[in-house]
Amino acid sequence: MTEKLLQYLWNYKVFKYYDFKDIEGNSVEIIQSGKWNKDAGPDFLDAKIKINGLVLAGNIELHIRSSDWIFHNHSQDPNYQNIILHVVFLHDAEISEFTDKRIPTLELKHYIDEDILNKYKKFINESKFIACEDIFNKEKIPVNFHEENILKKLEEKSLELEQALEVHKNNFEAVLFHSFAYSFGLKVNAHIFKQIAESIDYSIVNKIRQNPFQLEALLFGISGWLDKTEDDQMKIWKREFEFIKAKFKILDLKFHPKFLRLRPPNFPTIRLSQLANLYYQHQNLFSKIMTARKVEELYDIFKPVKASEYWDSHFNFGTVSKFQLKTLSKDFTNLIILNTVLPLKYTYHKYHSEEITDQIMKFYRNIPAEKNSLVQGWKNLGVSISDAMESQSLIYHYKNLCDEKNCLTCSIGFKLLKES
């Protein structure tokens, strides 16, 4: 048994039976097993369980042995403060902080079939890109395949945005700010950046965005980076943060963006500064985005955005680096447009503009295809990918069907399996 395999079994719910009981004999109902987190922090995020009639929401950590919690020094890590369930293959030690906080421990040893374990060990070691790789034929890709995938993706994203709009009283500008924060955080810090953005009443953002330092200072302060100042610029940010915090009665909340496995240009310090500068550069940002009819107009919005002057010679606080303007790269801008701008633009216009679908499709067609491992995987199979319409479609298809082995619901897989 390995921790990676245990996470896999938990993620895909591969158990002999599901009447879980914790080590004290209490029934544990898994309402949501959580989102598998493959970066730093708890293994599964945004989970929900029910125990002793009480519903708990938070994160779940998995270990081979209970004692691994101690060996991995999680007790001292602020990222592990919201654990609601400790899942282990073997319970070998009592963890006092779990006992004190009444956090249940679930031992999975007797819930896992040994034969299934062996089969899944072979499965996760499979090196093929997709399950049908040996019989894949690009000629079996249906007509309008990419358009249909993009529409599915837009509708799914639109549903998420409409739910957010309901929470935020139909404030499109606030939801745009939250969505930008999520995208600027990239994969590692997306959820944390969104939490930071959502912790700020958007009316405050509107009031302070005209000052080039204040929104940046607010984001940095909520990230917990201004508790200790290392140079004069940090003192300025700290002063601005304390002023804004007092003026607008902002709660003393702290979130902790991660630096692990990030290239310096993607450090959260740089991305939060760029996000603040985006809102400083464009006082009517939402209007510009919603009225843009060509991708060049969107590029013009993001072209002048850069991190503040301090970051020309820094990637982190207090450490001087080689001079470099921290502007938004074309690839990063394309990701922001694809993941944030187009879905919200579609959501905003879809109920009162019959042309919006065709307009959005043109945007996709005029943005270059992404360059990543998934796109390259499809290219290795002989699939031609010429623009973001096709790359986004294939990425969506892989994540929703290929990665989940949903071959019988796949329009390509159905043809391949039928003919095989």
Salt bridges, closest charged atoms under 4 A:
ASP39 OD1 - ARG261 NH2 3.58
ASP46 OD2 - LYS35 NZ 3.97
GLU61 OE2 - HIS63 NE2 3.27
GLU61 OE2 - HIS74 NE2 3.31
GLU94 OE2 - HIS91 NE2 3.23
ASP134 OD2 - LYS128 NZ 2.31
GLU147 OE2 - ARG365 NH2 3.21
GLU155 OE1 - LYS350 NZ 3.43
GLU160 OE1 - LYS157 NZ 3.73
GLU162 OE2 - LYS350 NZ 3.30
GLU198 OE2 - LYS194 NZ 3.99
ASP227 OD1 - LYS254 NZ 3.08
GLU242 OE2 - LYS238 NZ 3.81
ASP252 OD1 - LYS245 NZ 3.12
ASP252 OD1 - LYS254 NZ 3.96
ASP312 OD1 - LYS306 NZ 3.58
ASP387 OD2 - ARG365 NH1 2.98
GLU390 OE2 - ARG365 NH1 3.58
GLU419 OE2 - LYS140 NZ 2.86
